[in-house]
Amino acid sequence: MLGTGLIGTFYTMSLHGLRSRDKVVNVFSRSEERVKKFASDYNIAKWSTNMLEVINDPEVDVVVVGLPNNLHKEAIFAACDAGKAVLCTKPLARNADEAWEILQKVRETGVFHGYLEDLVYTPKHLKAHASVENGAIGKVLWVRSREAHPGPHSDWFWTPDISGGGAILDLGCHCIEIGRSFIGKNIRPVEVVCWADTQVKPIAAEDHAIGLVRYANGAIGQFEVSWCFRGGMELKDEVAGVDGSIRMDNFLRTGFEMFSAPGKKGYVAEKAETETGWIFPVGDEVHELGYNDMFADMFNAMENDKKPLEDFYDGYVVNAVMDACYKSAKTKKWEAVELKEWNGLEDVEPLTAFVDYDKDHYLVKEEVLPDGRKKVILKVKTSGEIIQKVTNV
Ligand SMILES: NC(=O)c1ccc[n+]([C@@H]2O[C@H](COP(=O)([O-])OP(=O)(O)OC[C@H]3O[C@@H](n4cnc5c(N)ncnc54)[C@H](O)[C@@H]3O)[C@@H](O)[C@H]2O)c1
């Protein structure tokens, strides 16, 4: 385990689980005091302040990268050189060029690689995704994914040279992959338009952004990210299909609400702003954030010589979409998503699918009005005229 910060903690909690057979055998952190405490808290036999020593430990089969974004490449390269499987947190890199270099390195060295995009493994996402795949809501037209909170917990996130960017890079990477997951990872993201601004915080990066990603079949992925949202951490997704829709709260408002006048005393949930009054704990945070199913998929894939649901190619595509977002935020225009390699479909059918009403008409829609009448809106096939039929008058 490389890193003993917030994500190193969640990952270790998940890996050790209740009675897990997976084990963190060695842990790296730059601070001796912190790494010793971490090893003791999570019953990890070995620790080091030397990253290479941990990676090269013969007992280590898999390197998990939970370090600041500027260190992902260095850590992954070292894991590749040691011939170890490597799992990296999000975002894969600070930009698509760096992600591409990483992708080439894992391919050249032939190591197993997994992209730890936990939010496409949340229990709600997995269930919703399976329903979408089964055709429960028809073809997906629009996905909205929102992650917003009062800002990250460490200095390096706020320094673009280290992090690579602001809220887009930190949170947009999740939302973009959630959109891709529902729309179809074999459908090419073609272009983006994005607004980004530094509304509140005294920083060089954006603290708030909204973007649209247009896919080759006409579907739209919408993301909303903020580092200045007050009240905790929102993780909300909505999916609209031709035949149905889904909406999910993965965090904050999950149906668990507590009022505490004296205060809960201590940690409530990630990015919670208060422990008094109305608070929103999360039942099993590690599970509800997707970490358990994510690591299960990674290790099952590794053991069965398969690709995990998310690998470094996915991380690369997400970085490429984010690069286009940064460009669009500057030019205020739609900008192409530039991919050096596209592994998905080349020709896709547009989403448009006219529904026959009868041999002469297409159905536009039908609706029962407040007075009980039913209206059917139709398009005449020959003339293209839009007409309505009213029944039950
Ligand atoms: N849901 C998620 O998937 C999720 C959530 C949070 C963070 N992350 C990602 O995890 C990574 C780490 O984020 P975090 O929240 O754990 O950060 P953090 O600040 O809590 O921890 C960072 C860790 O890296 C170490 N570190 C910092 N600077 C270093 C340096 N110069 N050299 C060596 N080690 C250094 C720190 O000591 C600490 O162990 C980031 O890439 C972040 O985007 C992912």
PDBQT file of the ligand as one rigid body, heavy atoms in Angstrom, charges set to zero:
ROOT
HETATM    1  N1  LIG A 401     -12.757   7.890  -4.101  1.00  0.00    +0.000 N 
HETATM    2  C1  LIG A 401     -11.519   7.812  -4.478  1.00  0.00    +0.000 C 
HETATM    3  O1  LIG A 401     -11.210   6.998  -5.324  1.00  0.00    +0.000 OA
HETATM    4  C2  LIG A 401     -10.489   8.719  -3.879  1.00  0.00    +0.000 A 
HETATM    5  C3  LIG A 401     -10.782   9.462  -2.735  1.00  0.00    +0.000 A 
HETATM    6  C4  LIG A 401      -9.782  10.280  -2.205  1.00  0.00    +0.000 A 
HETATM    7  C5  LIG A 401      -8.541  10.366  -2.829  1.00  0.00    +0.000 A 
HETATM    8  N2  LIG A 401      -8.310   9.644  -3.967  1.00  0.00    +0.000 N 
HETATM    9  C6  LIG A 401      -7.015   9.739  -4.663  1.00  0.00    +0.000 C 
HETATM   10  O2  LIG A 401      -6.025   9.133  -3.852  1.00  0.00    +0.000 OA
HETATM   11  C7  LIG A 401      -4.781   9.812  -3.995  1.00  0.00    +0.000 C 
HETATM   12  C8  LIG A 401      -4.309  10.254  -2.608  1.00  0.00    +0.000 C 
HETATM   13  O3  LIG A 401      -5.318  11.090  -2.049  1.00  0.00    +0.000 OA
HETATM   14  P1  LIG A 401      -5.611  11.110  -0.467  1.00  0.00    +0.000 P 
HETATM   15  O4  LIG A 401      -6.954  11.688  -0.315  1.00  0.00    +0.000 OA
HETATM   16  O5  LIG A 401      -5.334   9.813   0.161  1.00  0.00    +0.000 OA
HETATM   17  O6  LIG A 401      -4.523  12.179  -0.037  1.00  0.00    +0.000 OA
HETATM   18  P2  LIG A 401      -3.925  12.403   1.413  1.00  0.00    +0.000 P 
HETATM   19  O7  LIG A 401      -3.310  13.746   1.410  1.00  0.00    +0.000 OA
HETATM   20  O8  LIG A 401      -4.941  12.063   2.452  1.00  0.00    +0.000 OA
HETATM   21  O9  LIG A 401      -2.765  11.298   1.497  1.00  0.00    +0.000 OA
HETATM   22  C9  LIG A 401      -1.698  11.317   0.602  1.00  0.00    +0.000 C 
HETATM   23  C10 LIG A 401      -0.648  10.289   0.984  1.00  0.00    +0.000 C 
HETATM   24  O10 LIG A 401       0.473  10.469   0.124  1.00  0.00    +0.000 OA
HETATM   25  C11 LIG A 401       1.607  10.822   0.913  1.00  0.00    +0.000 C 
HETATM   26  N3  LIG A 401       2.383  11.890   0.241  1.00  0.00    +0.000 N 
HETATM   27  C12 LIG A 401       2.017  13.164   0.070  1.00  0.00    +0.000 A 
HETATM   28  N4  LIG A 401       2.999  13.848  -0.553  1.00  0.00    +0.000 NA
HETATM   29  C13 LIG A 401       3.991  12.987  -0.766  1.00  0.00    +0.000 A 
HETATM   30  C14 LIG A 401       5.259  13.095  -1.343  1.00  0.00    +0.000 A 
HETATM   31  N5  LIG A 401       5.697  14.238  -1.870  1.00  0.00    +0.000 N 
HETATM   32  N6  LIG A 401       6.025  11.986  -1.407  1.00  0.00    +0.000 NA
HETATM   33  C15 LIG A 401       5.586  10.823  -0.917  1.00  0.00    +0.000 A 
HETATM   34  N7  LIG A 401       4.378  10.672  -0.343  1.00  0.00    +0.000 NA
HETATM   35  C16 LIG A 401       3.591  11.734  -0.263  1.00  0.00    +0.000 A 
HETATM   36  C17 LIG A 401       1.079  11.330   2.231  1.00  0.00    +0.000 C 
HETATM   37  O11 LIG A 401       2.026  11.173   3.230  1.00  0.00    +0.000 OA
HETATM   38  C18 LIG A 401      -0.149  10.418   2.402  1.00  0.00    +0.000 C 
HETATM   39  O12 LIG A 401       0.260   9.150   2.857  1.00  0.00    +0.000 OA
HETATM   40  C19 LIG A 401      -5.036  10.949  -4.981  1.00  0.00    +0.000 C 
HETATM   41  O13 LIG A 401      -4.671  10.564  -6.272  1.00  0.00    +0.000 OA
HETATM   42  C20 LIG A 401      -6.543  11.152  -4.901  1.00  0.00    +0.000 C 
HETATM   43  O14 LIG A 401      -7.104  11.685  -6.095  1.00  0.00    +0.000 OA
HETATM   44  C21 LIG A 401      -9.241   8.810  -4.474  1.00  0.00    +0.000 A 
ENDROOT
TORSDOF 0
